[in-house]
Amino acid sequence: MKYVVVSGGVISGIGKGVLASSTGLLFKTLGLRVTSIKIDPYMNIDAGTMSPLEHGECFVLNDGGEVDLDLGNYERYLNVTLTKNHNITTGKIYSHVIERERNGDYLGKTVQVVPHITGAIQDWIERVAKIPVDDTGLEPEICIIELGGTVGDIESAPFVEALRQFQFRVGPENFALIHVSLVPVIHGEQKTKPTQAAIKDLRSLGLTPDMIACRCQEELEVATIEKIGMFCHVGPEQVIAVHDVNSTYHVPLLLIQQKIMKFLSKKLQIKDISQPAIIKGEQLLSKWKKLTSAHDRSFETVTIALVGKYTHLKDSYLSVIKALEHSSMSCNRRLKIEWVESSDLEEETKTADLSKYHKAWHYVCQADGILVPGGFGSRGIEGMIAVAKYARENDIPYLGVCLGLQIAVIEIVRNILGIKNSTSQEFDKDISEDEASVVYMPDVDQVKLGGTMRLGIHSTKFVEDSKWSKLRQLYGGSDAVLERHRHRYEVNPKLISDIETKSGLNFIGKDETESRMEIIELKDHKFFVGTQYHPEYLSKVLDPSRPFLGLVAAAAGILDDVLARDDLNYKGEF
């Protein structure tokens, strides 16, 4: 097993995740099997109870793990299926060690950060790195480890020390370190001092970078590269310039230009790759280059209004954004997202700030399609309901994800069935079950929040009378699909019959028991779809999520063309 660690200095949010994903992708293009591990130095057990505005999106895995959003990057780039154990947090490590101490596993010894915490981290990495994550079912050959946070922070100290020890545990030919740093441009001059200081701090902790990836707004000058190489004690070929490009999907190509694989292959002594694996890797690289070059040549734009509750932090919807990007690239369109805070669409905002209200509705009305993603809590719900009504009545392509499906149902129950005060039990605990459009699922914990929702991969079966469904056609006509879930509420079973009979809204997808509604679709509409599951979690760069593909294609006016394509065979888990 070869290990490549990606760390960061100077500031957080510098792009370690994209660099780690891109590096892993390039190893795959060589014909190697790749896996990824993300280390998060926070005390939470997982990301499930963290606000999207606090830490960005919570990404959900097949096994129900609620993890850091960077694992989504790994899955999208590498086309792998990770587990909750691929996300290591301080909370997980300390819980593991304390449990072992309580069980007497340390034979009465004093339990300390060194060696017990650092040893547990190393054991965890070695164990998880061997888990098969792709369709070969074989043990990976390369493990990319991203160390979250900034080197030098007190929270990261045990992990940095563990990795310092780990390099000797696995041997120098099996360990490489890429340190990502910032090169700011001030008054037109590229400043190297922050990078020099970051590398100095890293070395003082016992880690020496094999490569330094320099993030900069513009291309690095030769003099800047030489200066960093000289004062950071690395060769110029070990300094990688990662400047701003058209999209993050160009980063792997940028790394190829700088021959990053030539250096890493030599450092890690990579050889003896089978010819079939090499050919498979070359085909992957060819597809990637073709997709990015086609995107560069596209000039028509499709505009999607994303109506959400956490739009002030775009990372709250990272997988949604990526799914839209994948779909727009597949449709050969440039994507424009109009960010609309749902509360700005409400009557209260109209009274308090008329210009904000009109501006929000202007974005909605000018958009080619509307997306209402997942979320929690009652804030901004009335604005979402108003948007769903507008999309339904004006034949505007609409996709509702999780909460977005529930919003569409509430709107129809209110405005077509005539139950004016209908809402979700999430927003009104006292509403009667006869009036509630959305109710608590009977099989979830209503008190404990962490890890108690319907989580992970579940089957959704299409009903027999749904051959007409645009979404089912997008799934290649499959009888069932496997998608990832994250919710604790469902459409009220008592209202299903009335909704279908009186409104024309069809519940075309149901869960394994055929009692829980999973997909809605309006028949005589350009594209009006809702999914209780989160299709964005399984969207891949080269295989976009089908509900998102349908939204973008319908918004671009090419849905019929997309449905006629011969590459829509469902590539899910069946």
N, C-alpha and C positions, 0 to 999 in steps of 0.2 A: 504494500500500500504506500502510495506517495501522498504526502500532505502539503498543501499550499495554503498558508495563512495570509489573510488580508487584514491589515490593521490600518488605523487612521490617526492622524495627528492634526494639530493646529485648531480645527473646529470639527464639530459633529455635522452629520448630514452632508458629507463631502462627496458622496458617491461610491462608497465602498461596496454597496450591494450590487450596483450596476457593473463595477469592475470585477467583482467576484464572479457574477453570473457570466460576464463576457469571457473571462479567463476559462471558466468551466466549459463554456461552449466551444472554445478553441481547442481544448483538450479532446472534446468529442469529435471535432472535425479531423483530429489525428487518428481516430478510430478507437479511442479509449472509453471505458465505462467510468462515468463521473457521478459523484454524490456531493452533497453540501451539508454543512453544519453551521448554524448561526448561534453565536454566544451573545446573550444579552445580560449585562451586569446589573439588572434591577432585581429587587427582592420578590417581586410578584412570581407566583408559580408559573403563570402563563399570561397571555395578553387578553384573556376573556373578559375580565372585569375592568379593563382600562378604557377610559373615554377616548373616542376617536380624535377628539381635539387635544388630548394629552399626548398620545403616542402614535397617532395615525391609525390606519386600518388594522383591524384584527383579521388575520388570514386563517381560514379553516381548511384542515387537511382531511383526507379520506377517513382516518381513524378518529375524527372528531377533535383532534388537537387544535386549540385556539392559540395561534403562534404569531410571531413577528411578521410584518409585511414583507420582509426580505425573502422569506421562504417562498413567497409567491413569485418573486423574481426568479429564483432558482428553478422552480417548476416550469415557469413559462419559457425560459431560455433553454433549459436542459431536457425538457420533456421527460421529467422523472416524477415519481410519486413518493414524497417524503413522509415521515412519521413525526408524531409530536416529540419524540426523543431527539430529533434532529435540531430542535431548538433548546439550547441549554440556557437556563437562567440561574442567577444566584440563589433564588428561592428553591429551585429544584435541587441544586447541589447540596445546599445546607439541610434541606428536608431529608435528603437521602442519607447524608452523613449522620444526622441526629437520630434517624430511625435505626441505623446500624449500631450507633452507640447505645441506644435504649435496649437493643437486642443482645448487647454484650459481645458484639463482633470484634471489638478492639481489645478484648482480653484485659480490661481494667486500665489500659493506658490513658494518659491525658490526651484528649482529642484536641488537635490544634489545626490552624490554617495550613501550616506546613508541618508534617507531610500529608495530613489526612484530607483536607479540602483539595489541595493541589493534586494529590494522588487520585481522588475521586473524579476530578475533571479529566485527567488523562485516561483513566479507565473508561469513562463515559465516551470519550472521543473514539478510542480504539474499538469499543464495542459497537457503537452506532455506525461507524464508517464502513463496517462490513455488511450492513443490511442491504440486500438487493433492492434497487429502486427503479429499474427500468424493465422493459419487456423481455430482456434476456433471462432474467431470474438469476443472474450471476453476481458474484461479489464485485463491487466497484474496484477500479484500479487507481483512481485519483479521488482524493477528498479535499474539497475547497472549504476552508474554515474561515468564516468572517467573524472577527472580534469587534463587537459593537462598542459604541462609545468612543472616547478619545483616550489614547495611551497617555498615562500620567494621572488620570482621574483615580481617586481612591477606590471607587467601585470596581475598577478593572484590575486592581493589583493582584488578587489571587489568580486570575486567569492569565495575566502576563507572566507571572512566576511559573504557573503550570506549563505554559507553552515554552518558556525558557528551558525547563527540565525536559519537556517532551522532545525537543530537537535532538537531545543526546540519547533519549530512550529509543527513538526510531532510526537515528543515524543521519549524518549530513546529506547523504545521497537520496534520502527519502523525505527531506524537509526543505521547503523554500518559503521565504517571507517577502511579501509585497507590502510596502508601506505607502499609503495614500496620503499626500500632503497638499497644501494649498500654496499656490504661487500668485499672490495678489498683484494687480497692476495699479500702481499709484502714480498719477501724473505721467502716464505713458511708459513707466519703467516697471519691468518685471522684478519683483522683490523676492530674493531667495532666503533671507534671514529666517522667516518663520519655518521653512523646511529644514534649514540647518539646525535650528533649535529643537525641532521635533525629532530629528534623527539622533541628536545628542542625548535627548531624554530616553529614547528607545534603547540606545547602546548602554546607557547607565543602568538599565534594567536587565541587561544581559541578552538582548536580542539585536542581531545585526541584519539589516535588510539586504536581501539579494537583489531586489529591484525597488526603485522609488517611482511611484506613479504620481506625477505632478498635475493637479487640476488647475486649469487656468482658463480665463475667458477667451483667450486667443492662443494661437500657436506659439510654442516656446521658441525663443531665439536660440541659435546655436551657442551663443555666448552664455546664455542662462543655463543651458544643459551642461556645458563644460564646467561652469562655476559650481553647480550643484554636485556634479560628479567629483570635482576636486575637494570641496570642503565637506562632503559627506562620505568620502573615501569609497566611491564606487566608480566603475568605468562608465563612459558615456552611453554605452549600449545598455546599461542597467538603469538609465533614467528614461522613463516613459512619459511622453507628453500627452495628456488627455485634455484637449481643449474642447470647447463647446462645439457640438455638431448638430446637424438637422434633427436628429432624433437619437435616443439611446440605442436604437438598433444599429446605428453606425459605429458604435464603440468597438465591437469585435473587429470590424474591418480596419479601424484606426490602429488597433493593437497589432494586427497582422502586418500593416505597413511598417511598423517599427520592430518587426521580427522578434516579438516577445516569446513566441513558441520555440524559436531556435535556441534562445538562452535557457529557457526553463527545461527544455528537453535535454540539454547538455547537463544542466545542474542536477536534474533528477535521474539522469542516466536512463532515459526512456528509449527502449529499443525492442526488437522482436515483436512488432505488431503484425498480426495476421493480414494477409492480402484482402480477404473479404471485409475485415474491419476498416482497413484503409479506404477501400472503395466506398463503404457506407459513410465514412466521415467526409470524403470528397463530395458525395452527393448532398450531404447536409449543408456543407459550405456553399455549394452551387445554388441550392434553394434559397439560402439566406441572402446571398449576393443579388439574386434575381429579384427577391422581394423588396430589398432596400432600394435597388436601382429603379424599379418600377414606381416605388413611392416617390422618389426624387423627380420622376418625369410627370407625375400626375399633377393636374392643374385645376380640375373641378373640385369644388368644396362642398362638403355636407355639414350642416350645422345642427347640433344636438343641444337642446336646453336640458341641463342636468339640474333638476329641482330637488334640493336636498336640505338637510338640517345642519350639516357640518361643513358648509362650503368655504368657511374662512380658513380651513386647513385642507388643501387639496389632497394631501396624503391620506385623508380619511376615506377617500374613494379610489385608492390607487388601483385596485384590481378592476374596478369599473372603468377607469380611464384606459387601462391597458386593453381591456376587452373591446372597448370602442376603437382604440388604435388598431388592434389586430383586424377588426372587421372593416374599418375604412381602408386599410392597406389591401385587404382581400378584394374590396370593391373598387380599387384604384381611385380613391378619393382622398382629398386632404380633409382632415378632421378639424372642425372648429367647435369647441365646447363653450356654451354660454352658461356661466355659473349663476344660478338663481337661488337665493336663500328663500325657502318656502314661506317663511313668516312675512316676507316683503310683499307677498301676493294677497295678504289678508285685509279685511275691512279695517281692522285696527290700525294697520300701517297707512291705509288710505286717509284716515282721519289725522294721524300723527305726522305723517311725512308724505304728502301727495306725490312729490317728484320721485321718491324712492319706489312708491307703489307703481307709478306709470312706467318707470324705467324697467322694473322687474317684468311687468306684463308685456312691455315692448320686446324684451328678449324672448319671451315665450312665444309671442305671436309671429315673430320673424324667423323662428327656428323651423327646420325641416322635420324634426322629430323631437319627441319629449321622452325623457327618462326619469323615473322616480325610483331611486335606489332604496336600500334598506336603512333602518334607523330605529331608535328607541325613544320613548317619551312622547308627550302630547304637544310639545312646542312645534309650531309650523304645520300642523296636520290639516287645518282648514285650508291653507294655501295649496297643499297637495291635492286635496279633494277638488278644489276649484279647477286646478290644472287638468285632472283626470276628466272632469266634465267637459272642459273645453276641447280636449283631444277627442273624446268620444263623439261629441256633437258636430265637430268640424272635420272629421275624417283625417286627423293628424296622426301619423304613426306614433304609437305609445308603447313603451315597455315599462312594466312595473315589476320590481324585484323585491320579494319578501314583503316588506311594508308596502311597497308600491302595488303589489297585488291586492293587499288588504284595503288600501286606499280606493282602488278602482271598484271593489265590491261595496264598500261603504257608500261611495258616490251613487251607485246604481240603486242600492237599497233605499237611500234617501229620496232620490229624484225620480225613480221609476216605480218602485214599490210603495212609495209614499210614507215610509217610516222616518219622519223628518229628524227625529233626535237620535237616530241610530248611529252607533260608533263602535269602537273596540273596547272590550273590558280593560285593556291596558290604559285607556284614557279616562274611562269612567267605571270605577269599581262597583258602583251601585246600580248600573243599568241592568234591566232584566234580560234573561237569556232569550226571551221572545223578541226583544228589540235589538239586541247586540248583533252586529254584522260579523264581528270577530270575537272569538272566545278563547279562554285559556285551554290549551291542550290538557286533557285529563291525566296524561302520563308524565307531566313535568313537575319539578319542585317549584312551588310558588314562593318560597321563602329564601332558600339558599341560591345565590346568583352564579357562583363560579362553576362552570362545566355542567350545568343542569339543563340546558336547552336541548332541543332535538338537533344533534350535531353530526357532521360527517356525511359519508356517502350513503345514499338510500336510493331505492328504485322508485321510479315513477312510471306507471302504466298508462298508456293512451287508451281511452275508451274505444269500443268497437266503431261507433259511429263518428269517427273523426278523420276520415281519409281526406276530407276537404281542408283540414287545418294547414295553414301556411307553416306554422311552427313544426308540425309533424313532418311535413315535406322537407323542411330544413334539416331535420334529423335523419333524412334519408328514408323516411317512411317506417322507421323502427316501431316495434310494438311497445317498447319500453326504453327508458334511458336511466342512467345512473348519474346523479348530480349531488353536489354537496349542500347541506342544509345548516342553518343557524337561526332557529326561531323557537318561541315558546307559545305562540298563538296560532290559531287556525280559523278558517271561515266557519261560521256557525252552521252545523249540519242541518239544523231545523229550518233554515231559510233556503237551502239549495234548490229544492223543487220550485218554489215561488220565483226565485231569481231566474232560473232557466226558462220557466214557462212565460213569465211576464216581461222579461227584459231582453231575451235573446242572447244573453251572455252564456257561453258554454263552458262547463267545467270538463275540459277534454283530457286532463291528466289527474290520476289519483295515486295514493300511496299503495304500499303492498297489500294493505287490508281493504283497499277500495272504499275507505270511509273518510279519508282526509283529502281535501281538495288541494291539488298541487299546481295545476295549470289552468288559466282562464284564457279565452279567446273569443272575440266578436267575429261572427261569420262574415257579415257584409260590411267590412271595414278594411281600409287600406292595410293596416297592421295594428291591432289592438290586443296585446298579449300581456299576461302577468304570470310570473312563476313564484311559487312559495319558496323554492330553493334558490341558491345563489349561483347562477351559471357562470358568473365572472371568475369564480375560483378555478375552473377547469379550462379557461381560455388559454390557448397557446399561440405563440407568434405565427407558427405555420399551420395552425388549425384553430381558427377563431370560434368562440362560443356561438352556438346557433341562434339563441334568442337575440343576442347583440348583433349578429350578422343580419338577421331579419330586420331589426330596427333600422340599422344603417342603410341597408339595401332599399327598404321601403322609403326612407327619408330621401335617398338619392334618386328614387324613381326607377330603380332597376331590379326590383324584387323578382319579377317574372324571369329576367335574364339569369339571376343567381339561382333560382329554383330549377332552371333548365340545365345548370352545370352538371358535369358528370363526376365531380369530386365531392359530392355531398353524402357519400356513404358514411354512416355514423361511425366515428372512430373512438367511441367511448369505451366502456369497460366490458361490454358484452362480447 
